[in-house]
Amino acid sequence: MEKMPDMSSRDVGRAALIMSMTRTREEEKSCKAAFFAEGVRTAAVDYGGEFVSSIMRMVERTVVAAKREGIIQETHLGEGAVMGAAREAVAQVSAKALGLNVGGKIGIARCGEHIAVAVFFGVGLVHLNEVCVGMGHRAI
């Protein structure tokens, strides 16, 4: 059995945040390959829309991406961990985002028992945007 690298929750959280801040698909793929070489599985999901009505969709897309990229298996344990981390990340930006539109990316990272979800969003109307970041972590 392959030995997992010794990574802390901070390291995995940093990977999720970096994935959420990638600007292009090419940058996303490059970061994903670099993290994979370090033993960290990652994914990213673009997202945009009205915040309150979109919370559940954001969480669902995060879980689907985590399963699709092999970050988690299709079990209650894996799905629940990603769902909890995603809800925590989204909750951290809710004070700024209530009643407004959000646009940006959700990053997911896992190494060993640590899984982290980060959201990096622009929040606002038209071109009057604030920037916000949220992070959630769970251990599987």
C-alpha positions in Angstrom: 0.0 0.0 0.0 1.3 3.5 -0.9 2.2 5.7 2.0 0.3 9.0 2.1 2.4 12.2 2.4 2.4 13.8 5.9 0.0 16.7 5.2 -1.8 18.8 7.8 -5.3 20.2 7.5 -3.7 23.6 6.7 -1.8 22.1 3.7 -5.0 20.6 2.4 -6.9 23.9 3.0 -4.3 25.8 1.2 -4.6 23.4 -1.8 -8.4 23.9 -1.9 -8.0 27.7 -1.7 -5.4 27.7 -4.5 -7.8 25.6 -6.7 -10.6 28.1 -6.0 -8.5 31.0 -7.1 -7.3 29.6 -10.5 -8.2 32.0 -13.3 -8.3 29.6 -16.3 -8.9 25.9 -17.1 -5.3 25.6 -18.0 -4.1 27.0 -14.7 -6.6 24.7 -12.9 -5.2 21.7 -14.8 -1.7 22.7 -14.0 -2.4 23.1 -10.3 -4.3 19.9 -10.2 -1.4 18.0 -11.7 1.1 19.6 -9.3 -1.0 18.7 -6.3 -1.6 15.2 -7.5 2.2 14.7 -7.7 2.3 15.7 -4.0 -0.5 13.1 -3.2 -3.3 15.6 -3.0 -6.5 15.0 -5.0 -8.2 18.3 -6.1 -11.1 19.6 -8.1 -12.7 23.0 -8.9 -16.2 24.1 -9.9 -17.1 27.4 -11.4 -20.2 29.0 -10.0 -22.4 32.0 -10.4 -25.9 33.1 -9.5 -28.1 34.6 -6.8 -26.7 33.6 -3.5 -29.7 32.5 -1.3 -31.5 30.5 -4.0 -28.2 28.8 -5.0 -26.8 27.5 -1.7 -28.1 24.0 -2.2 -26.9 23.9 -5.9 -23.4 25.0 -4.8 -23.2 22.2 -2.2 -24.6 19.6 -4.7 -22.1 20.6 -7.4 -19.2 20.3 -4.9 -20.3 16.8 -3.9 -20.7 15.8 -7.6 -17.3 17.2 -8.5 -15.6 15.4 -5.6 -17.1 12.1 -6.6 -16.3 12.6 -10.3 -12.6 13.4 -9.6 -12.2 10.5 -7.2 -11.7 12.7 -4.2 -14.4 10.7 -2.3 -16.2 7.5 -2.8 -19.9 7.3 -3.2 -20.6 6.7 0.5 -22.5 8.5 3.2 -19.2 9.2 5.0 -17.5 10.8 2.0 -20.5 12.7 0.7 -21.4 13.9 4.2 -17.8 15.2 4.8 -17.8 17.1 1.5 -21.3 18.4 2.1 -20.4 19.6 5.6 -17.2 21.3 4.5 -19.0 23.0 1.6 -21.9 24.2 3.8 -19.3 25.6 6.3 -17.4 27.5 3.5 -20.7 28.9 2.0 -21.9 29.9 5.5 -18.7 32.0 6.0 -19.5 34.2 3.0 -23.2 34.5 3.7 -23.1 37.8 5.6 -21.6 39.5 2.6 -23.6 37.6 0.0 -27.2 37.7 1.3 -29.5 39.2 -1.3 -26.8 39.6 -3.9 -25.2 37.6 -6.8 -22.0 35.6 -6.4 -19.6 34.5 -9.1 -16.3 32.6 -8.7 -15.0 29.2 -8.0 -15.2 26.4 -5.4 -12.1 24.4 -4.8 -11.9 20.9 -3.2 -8.8 19.1 -1.9 -8.2 15.9 -0.1 -5.1 14.1 1.3 -5.5 11.2 3.6 -8.2 11.9 6.2 -8.3 15.7 5.5 -10.8 17.2 3.1 -11.2 20.9 2.5 -13.6 23.0 0.5 -12.9 26.7 -0.3 -15.0 29.3 -2.0 -13.6 32.4 -3.7 -16.4 34.7 -4.9 -17.0 38.1 -6.2 -20.2 39.3 -4.5 -22.4 42.2 -5.7 -24.3 43.7 -8.5 -23.1 44.5 -12.0 -19.5 45.9 -11.6 -19.8 46.8 -7.9 -18.3 43.7 -6.4 -16.8 42.8 -3.0 -14.5 39.8 -2.8 -15.0 37.0 -0.2 -13.4 33.7 0.8 -14.8 30.9 2.9 -13.2 27.6 4.0 -14.5 24.4 5.5 -12.7 21.3 6.6 -13.7 17.8 7.7 -11.8 14.6 8.6 -12.8 11.3 7.1 
